[in-house]
Amino acid sequence: MSLPKPDHIDAHQNLVLDRLRPTYHFLPPANWMNDPNGLIQWKSLYHLFYQCNPVQAAWGRIHWGHAVSHDLLHWQHLQLAIEPSPGGPDWDGVWSGCAVNAGGKPVIFYTGVSPEVQCMATSQDDLNTLEKFTHNPVVPHPAAEMNLTGFRDPCVWQEGEDWYMIIGSGFKGQGGALLLYFSTDLVHWEYLHPLLTADRVASGELPLGNMWECPQMFPLGDQYLVHFSACDQRGSFYVVYLTGTYRDKIFYPRRFMKLDYGDEFFYAPQAFLDERGRRILLGWCREERSQAAQLQAGWAGVMSLPRLVEPRPDGLPGFRPIDELQALRENHSHLESVLLTPVSANPLSQFQSDTFELEAVIQPTTAHEICLDVCVSPDGSEFTRLSYSPLSTRFEVDTTHASLDSQAPGSIHAIPSLPLDGELLHLRLFVDRSILEVYLNGWACLTARMYPTLKTSLGVQLSAKGGDILVRSLEYWTIKSARQD
Ligand code: DQQ
């Protein structure tokens, strides 16, 4: 690939030196990024479009950014893909959407604002550049009588010769909804009915808001999976997925879960099927420091690692990072059958890094709690704590001590119920400077952000509280940078 460097990159070379900027997660050259959009593998090349503000590290005047990759790790930044057109249906922003392969031609759908309408774009040069459809919008804003809370983020798929689109929405006073549209030519769309409404989701204690953003539906084994990002007037909550059946153009949910227990720090994900038939999901990991700190840093928003979504025998989807990541591993260390008592020395004291992967299988024999601290400073003033209580089966990530910077106070996020897997806790985590992704027992994920201030906050510490733990195995690698900038 020898494309010219996009104009909006050069001014920001100093970001390369920023110690909090992740090195093997995708992020744009500078400024603001949010949702992944239009994910597709086209003629072997992976395309990642994303929501961005190309002028500052704050949300606003949203465009589509664009990057391409051969392995989903090393990305080349391209020119902005879609910009708002003054006087056009997207004059106020080019919001989230998708890409489909329509008989060998790539077609893009996105939301133009204001008001929220659905627009189309095509490409004559294999997605290198996009042209907006001259008769946009293809789906106008519905009549006010529908009483919608929003109307955005189209997800399009094909069934036989027909095309379907779901649009994220909600009915005022009733909760979120996914509106189903139908087309035979991708240009003329007819509203059918809601694919799913809030009254059909037994969400118990979990609020689902009144607006479901960035929805998607795809087959998973012998069922279907629907996910959406739940939000209300006060802001976003988290991403939920439902597994169930899809019959007569209606989705009947059976089970309901959070897709990532880091809540708003993993949001608006999108999955796509690659040429090898893998379902790969990426989400937007927003910052957790003040807006002033983000503006000063000159960048905001990180993409999660690409995650494989696979059916499991228990009917839940399994999530794990793509295998390509293993190519970035170096400096391997291995521990086996280590018994830790509450007074044992830290068995991981030789590990010093803020860009690493750690995989462990731990048996909490008599302990009340297993604690794994990462990004620990020598004086203990900065650390991020992962902990698991076998009694309550609660897993927690606490970033309230991750940073001495008052602009990054941190928070606590938990998986309330993570039963052991045959008496064992399987834990795989990725630290990449200011982002932490944890994968547990093959099905639960938790993403967090942390902003250590000290250059020496690099330690890893494992301890047993109230009893013993047996570390059956533990692997550790430092991870090489995949950045091209
Ligand atoms: N982000 C986009 C919307 C979407 C929201 C705007 C979710 O299309 O609903 O930047 O983060």
Boltz pocket constraint, residues with backbone or C-beta under 6 A from the ligand:
constraints:
  - pocket:
      binder: B
      contacts: [[A, 34], [A, 35], [A, 51], [A, 62], [A, 94], [A, 95], [A, 96], [A, 111], [A, 152], [A, 153], [A, 213], [A, 214], [A, 229], [A, 267], [A, 268]]
      max_distance: 6.0
